């Protein structure tokens, strides 16, 4: 989803999206979810599982440009011009 984020900005990215992410699953829960999805797709091949997001999730963020940003936007290290 954010493959182009440099490693030095991962903490900043985490802070920006942590409230929009679903609860982490344990391995057994993930396997159970996959099995239920597979079983449902056997009946309805068009079924796609949609991960439920928390009620606080924001689907679209609006960002105000900061002075001095380069082509990589807010991911640019401070002082890069």
Rosetta blueprint (number, residue, H / E / L):
1 X L
2 X L
3 X L
4 X L
5 X L
6 X L
7 X H
8 X H
9 X H
10 X H
11 X H
12 X H
13 X H
14 X H
15 X H
16 X H
17 X H
18 X H
19 X H
20 X H
21 X L
22 X L
23 X L
24 X L
25 X L
26 X L
27 X H
28 X H
29 X H
30 X H
31 X H
32 X H
33 X H
34 X H
35 X H
36 X H
37 X H
38 X H
39 X H
40 X H
41 X H
42 X H
43 X H
44 X L
45 X L
46 X L
47 X L
48 X L
49 X L
50 X L
51 X L
52 X L
53 X L
54 X L
55 X L
56 X L
57 X L
58 X L
59 X L
60 X L
61 X L
62 X L
63 X L
64 X L
65 X L
66 X L
67 X L
68 X L
69 X L
70 X E
71 X L
72 X L
73 X E
74 X L
75 X L
76 X L
77 X L
78 X L
79 X L
80 X L
81 X L
